[in-house]
């Protein structure tokens, strides 16, 4: 993709966030979509492309009264929306459509309209991991972290510091679920979920959603929303089973997706002013910083401890508070994208000065998939 050929011209989250007991999942998608349309200054009949995960794009298009010429139902977990951005950019550049709506909505806390989660015995994880007793992401994600900690001498304190640093950012965000200051001892002494993850090292469980509207860069003046240009995109997948990772201390999907996006944008980590790394659990920013090339292997805990990702640091990270303190409805990638767009637009609650380039990096499953999007500010 040619850098700056595509732009986000509409971006918004649901009207309410946190606990929304009176709105179904598809209602959350629609609420976010309508808010993004209002931000862009357009109506549904001006949209000819649609992408979503968690529900069918067919259901969403029907619900919103959209007849698209492009539809994408890619669903690879929390980074699905990064992949949607990449695919939509390609579709627009190819002339398959002109204006793409990407939506997310989940009733993660209230469960309104949510389906059941029955086990499918035919999938690999049910055959080769489930019999050994893991109970969802908290137990599965401890495996790579435990290996990382053994190899590089990392500790529970390193995980706690991620949570504390991001809570300080959340304190600047009125929409964040948790805003009160957090101490290292509070994180370390919180209820143990799965060793070494305490409750405050794990993501929130909330309701909410978000939506983006993309179009070609030569049309941005037709829309009300300030554009956020897409400079580079990347995606990859590794394995559906955490036990089959190539290296427990590093994500191959992270490395491939990140390099592709950075190469396409023609940037290096030194050019990045602001960074969002999916943080369903506190170890993910550590893996992301290293796999994206911001620091060397084993160096991320020290980089965070030195204050580089904190307020006033050299690389502001997860400035909305992240999945640990802002919100996490299940597939968090949309919220990372939203914050990157806000930062390059210059309208974020915890706005960083002079953000020209922001990177949003996501994970799907237990390091199963990854997507990376590089955003650039409007300097025309």
N, C-alpha and C positions, 0 to 999 in steps of 0.2 A: 504494500500500500504506500502511495506517495504521502509523505507527512503533510499534514494540514489540508488534505483534500476532503476530510469529513469533520463535522463539528457536532457537538451536543448543543442543541438550542432550547431544550426544555429539560428541567430536572426538578423533581420534587419527591417528598416522602408523603406518607399518609397524614391526614389531618391530625389524627391522634396517634400516639405510640405508647407502648407499654402494656396496658391491659385494656382490650377493646372487646368486651363480651357480647356486644350487640351487632357485630359485623362479621359476615362469613368470609371465607378465604377469597372467593371471587369478588366480593364486595371490597376487600382491601386492595386487590389489584385495580379495580375500577376507580376507587377513591384516589389512589396514587396516580393513575393514568389521567384522570380529570385535572388533578393539581398540576401535573407536568404540562398538559395541554394549555392550561391557564398561564403557566409560566412562559410558554412559547407563543402564546397569543393565537392559537389555532383551535379548530374543532375536529371532531373525529373524522368527518368526511374529507379532511385534508391528509389523512394518514393512509398509506398504501402498503405498509410493511408492519409486521407484528412478530414479536418474539417474547417468549415467556418460559418459565420452568415452574414445576409444582402443579400446574394445571395445564390443560391442553390449549394451544393457541387457537384451536377451533372454537372451544368454549368461550375464550376471551373475546375473539373477534365477533362472535355472535352477540355476546353480552353488551359489547360497546357499539354494535352496529357498523362494524368496519368490514369492508370487502377487500382483503389485501391481494396484492400480486406477489407477495413474498411472506412466507411464514416459517418460523424457526421454533421448534420445541425441544432443542438441545437441553438435556438435563443430566449434569454430571456432578451434582452437589452444589455447594455454596459458591463456587466460582462460575456457575453457569452463565451469569450475567456478563462477566468479562468476555466469555466466548460469544455471547450474543452481540456484544459491541463489535467484536472482531468480524463476525459473520455479516452483521448489518453493514459495516463499512465496505466490505467486499461486494455485497449485493448492490449498494448504492453506486459504487464505482463501476460496477458491471452493467448498470442500467436496469436492474431487475425491479427497482422501486425507487422512490424519491425521498420518502419520509418514513422512518421506522420508529415505532413505539416499542420499548422494552419494559416489561413490568415484572414486579415481584410483590407477593403478598402472602403472609403466613399468620395463622392464628396459633402460634406456637405455645402461648400460655393458656388461652381460653379454649382452644380446640373447636371453635365454631365451624362446622362444615368439614372438619378434618376426617379423613378416612382412617381405617385401621392400619396397623403395622404388622401384618402377619408374616411369618417366616417363610421364605421360598427355599425349599430344601434343594432345589436344583442348582442354585448359585454356588460359586466356589467357596465363598466365605462361610456359608452354612455347612458345607461339607468338611472344610479343613481348618476353620478357626473356631466356630461356635462350639464344637464339642469340648474345647479346652477351657470354656468358661468365661470368655470376655463378655461384659455387659455394656455394650454400646461404646461410644467414643471415649468417655473418660478412661476406661480400662485399656482400650486399644492404643490410644495416643500415648500412654505411659511407656510403651515399648521403645519407640525411637528415642524418646527423651532419656530413658534410663541408660541406653547405650551411649548417647551423646554425653551424658554426665560422667559415665565411666571413662570414656576416651579422653575427654577434655577437662575433667576435674570440676565440672559445673555442679551447682548445688541448688537446694530448694530456695535459698536466698536469692539466687539469680532469677528464678521464676517469680518470686514475690516482688522483686524490684520492678518487673514489667507491669504488674498489676498496680503498684503504687504510683509509678510514673504516669500511667494512663488515667488513673483516677484524678490526678492533678489537672490533666487536660479536660476531663469530664466536668470538673468544677467550673470551667469557663463556658460550658454548654448548657443552656437552660432546658434543652430537650433530653439531656442525659438522664437515664434511670437513677443512677447513683452519682451524687455530686459531693458528698461529705469527704473530707480528707481521710486518707487511708494510711496506716502505718505498716511497716514491715512485720511487726509482731502480730498485728491483726490478721494479716494474710497467712502467716505461718501457723497461727493458733486457731484458724478457722476449722470448721468440721472437715475431717479427712474424707475425701470422696474415693480416690484410688491412689495409693502411694506412688509418687509424692504429691499428687495434686490435691490441694485443699479446695474448699468451695469457692474461695475468692480467686483461685487460679483458673476457674472454669467460667464459661460464658453464661450470660443471663439467658432466661427463657421468657420471651416477650411476644406480643402481637405487633404487627406493623407491615409496612411495605414501602416500595419506592418505584419510580418510573423515570425513564430517560427518553428523549426524542432526538433522533439523529437525522442529519441531512447533509447534502454536499456543501462544501465550504463556500461555493459561489452563490449560495442562496441565503446565507445567514442574515442578511439585512432584511429579509422578508419576515423575520420572526421577532417577537418582542424580547425573548430571553437573550441575555448576553452569551455569546458563544464560548465554548471550551473546545479547543481544537484537539483532534486526536493525532498524535505524532507517531505512535507505534503501538503494535499489538502483538501478542504472542499467546500460544496455548500449547498444552501437551497433556498426556496422561502417562501413568506408570503402571500401576497394578491395583486391582480391586481389593487386595489383601495386604494389610500392613506387614504381615509376616513375610511377604515376598518382595519387600523393597530391596533395591540393589545395595543400598547402604543406609543403615538406620540413622546415621548422623547427617544425612543430606537427602533432599528430594530431587530426583532426576527431573520430574515434571517441572519443579520450580526453576531448575537451572535452564532447561530448554525454553520454557515460556518466557522467562526473564530475558535471556540472551536475544531471542528473536525480537522481542519488543524494543529492547535497547538498540539493537543493530538497525532495525527499521527506522527508529527515530533519530538515528545517528548521534546518540549521546552515550556518555559513560556515567557511572554512579556519581561522579564528581559534579555533574551538571544538574542533579536533582535537588530541588529546593524543599520538597515536601513528599512524604511517603506514607502510604496506607498499606499495612500488611494484615491480612485476615487473621484475627486472633480469637478463634473459638476457645483456645486454651493458651496459657501464658508462654508456652515454648515456641509457638509459631512465629512470633516476631524475631526470635533468636535464629531460627532456621532461615527465615526469609532474608534477614540482613546478610547472612553469609552466602546463601545460594544465589542471591541477586548481585553479589560482588561488592557490597558496600564495605565489608570487612573480610578478613581471612578466616579460615576454619578455626573454630574455638575462640574467636575474638569477640563475638557479639555480646556475651555477658559483660565483659569489661567495657565495651563501647557504651552499653546502656548504663553501667555503673558510673561512668565518667560524666553522665548527664547529657550526652549527645542527642538523645531522642526526647529529652525533656523540654519544658518551656525555656526558651532562650538558648537551646542547644543547636548544634550545627546541622542536625537532620531531624526536624520535627516529625514525629511518628505517631500515627493514630490519634490525631488531634480532636476527633469527636468524642474520644473516650474509649472507642473500640467496642468489641463484643463483650469485653469484661465489665465495662461501666456504662456505655451508651445504650446499646440495645442489641439483641440477638434473637431473631425470630425463628432461626433454623438455618436459612441460607443467607449468610451475612454479606456476601459479595456486593450486593446492591448498595449497601450502606457505605462501604468503602469507596465505591464509585461516586456516590453522592457527595461525600466529603471532599474527594479530589476535585470534583467539579466546582464545589463551593470555594475551595481554596484558590483555584486559578481564576475564578470570577471575582475573588476578593470580597466575598460576603459571608464567610464562615464565622460562627460565633467565637471560635478561638482562632481568629485569623492570623496567619503568619505573614510577616512583611515580605513584599516583593516576590511572591510565588510565580515564577515563570514556567516551571515544570513540576508537575506532580505525578507520582506513579501510584497506581492502585493494583495491588497484587493479591490474588485469591487462591484458595485451596478448595478442592472438592473431595469429600470422603476423607479417609485417613491417609493423606498424601497421595490419593488416587489420581487427581487431576489438578491442573493449575491454569490460571489465566492472568495475563499481565497487560495493563493498559497504561500508556504514557500520554498524559494530557499536557497541552500547552495553553498559556494565556493568550488573550486577544491583544496583540501589539500592533494592529494595523494603523 
